[in-house]
Amino acid sequence: MKIGNLELAAEELPGAVPAWGAEVDASQWLAASIHAEASGGRLLALWGSDRSDGAKPRFAVHAALVVQPGIIVMTLPLSEETYPDVSNVFPAANRMQRAVFDLLGLRATVPADERKWLRHAAWPPDVFPLRKDFLGDGSAFESYAADHIDDYPFVSVAGDGVHEIPVGPVHAGTIESGHFRFSVVGERVLKLEERFGYKHKGVEKRFEQMDCVTGAKLAGRISCDSTVAYAWAYAMAVESACGGEAPSRAAWLRALLLERERVANHLGDLGFLGNDAGLAFGLTQFSRLKEDMLRLNAAIFGHRYLMDLIVPGGVLIDVSAEESSRIRAECDALESELLLLRSIYDEHPGLQDRFIGTGRVAPELAARLGLIGLAGRASAQAWDLRAQFSCSPYDRLDVHMATHRNGDVAARVIVRFDEITESLRLIRAILEALPTRATLAQLPTAAEGATGIGWVEGWRGEVFMALELGPAGAIRRLHPHDPSWQNWPLLEHAALGNIVPDFPLINKSFNLSYSGHDL
């Protein structure tokens, strides 16, 4: 397989998405990254693994690169516990490499940033929870945490009139934990530095105690506002590893659920964005519309947030003709109300004054730092898996991608409105063309060591899963990847030059996941 001008010996991976796997050496690891970036590719995910249950050498690092034909998953076996740093090629790799060290003790050579990312003094620096010999009984954690203060060296900014505002990690209301360190002059932001990892909950380690059937429930709970996207990506990875596929009707029903998840989240965000800009009316109206949708989810599918409906091999639900009619009627009513509410947002001078020019990420910066998902599309990054690498049924639905060039809060609002409109069209098209076959299939038994890839365009952006199976369908390693890994660093840039009171508005316009990347 060719990446730019570099030829790699790669093997095609089975499954619904175009993917190849290649074992590389250290020079190829770095060269492939450089060639991918130079030819317009980007880093999708980077993770490590402990292969002490048989493979030699014991450790390996992996990177998924998005290139012209699809995904290339590179595996670099490590004779030592170091590997080449690629954060100077792909800035998004910085935090991923730091997480690999905290969890596995594998260090990128001479990285620009070696600060801990997940550990928070919760466990000793020589303990690595994703190693196979990690016991996890808690005794070492408790004694160490009790005697050590978490000292994190934030980057300081000095000068006349500069001061710092620390916000979090505990916030008002029910939002998740994250720390934001603002350096400001007056109310103007000179620098913003984020720190996360407070939601770390051992998800990747827990997967190693499960098989590919029981893992489906946990996959849907990694980031619960994206339960459909994660469950589908997981099912796709298992089906890829087993060499099987879901029935056609199941694929169409998965897309129906994914589009409903997209609409519900965009409705909620549009309400909160109006509220953060001083228009409480917007919060009231969009919250009402979202609640109506969640109630119909519960009535038809048995769960407001569509949990536990997608499994390897298919789906556990179906829709009748009467239920399809109810969904179509909801789409019609929602589309009518959306037109009215959009005109109110567009014509409200106070709202537009807060939206336009606020939290801008220029297209050039978005491309350099790898901004993806709806935030990327609002900064002219024309990328949507449903359109570019469309799996069934999107390969038959001709998805219209919503994009904008301004890269500010206003652009991200516009993209949300446009994506809701397109999702309503897709929902109608799915119900119209829904195949009549079964909704669940028996998957073949996977061989030990089989690998699989899942890749789904969730409402926030791309959700990625890399799976390796052990004996009897046990999960040897599963790495889930949330698009927030790529997008959180861009929020730091979006805040620069804005006033501190606008940060909640900018933050909400991205609406990134905390727990989705604190695994």
Buried (B, 14 or more C-beta within 10 A) or exposed (E): BBBBEBEBEBEEBBBBBBBBBBBBEBEBBBBBBBBBBEBEBBBBBBBBBBBEEEBEEBBBBBBBBBBEBBBBBBBBBBEEBBBBBBBBBBBBBBBBBBBBBBBBBBBBEEBEEEBBBBBBBBBBEEBBBBBEEBEBEEEBBEEBBEEEEEEBEBEEBEEEEBEBBEBBBEBEEEEBBBBBBBBBEEEEBBBBBBBBBBBBEEBBBBBBEBBBEEBBBBBBBBBEBBBBBBBBBBBBBBBBBBBBBBBBBBBBBBBBBBBBBBBBBBBBBBBBBBBBBBBEBBBEBBBEBBBBBBEBBEEBBEBBBBBBBBBBBBBBBBBEEEBBEBBBEBBEEBBEBBEEBBEBBBEBEEBBEBBBBBBBBBBEBBBEBBBBBBBBBBBBBEBBBBBBBBBBBBEEBEBBBBBBEBBBBBBBBBBBBBBBBBBBBBBBBBBEEBBEEEBBBEBEEBEEBBBBBBBBBBBBBBBBBBBBBBEEBBBBBBBBBBBBBBBBBBBBBBBEEBEBEBBBBBBBBBBBBBBBBBB
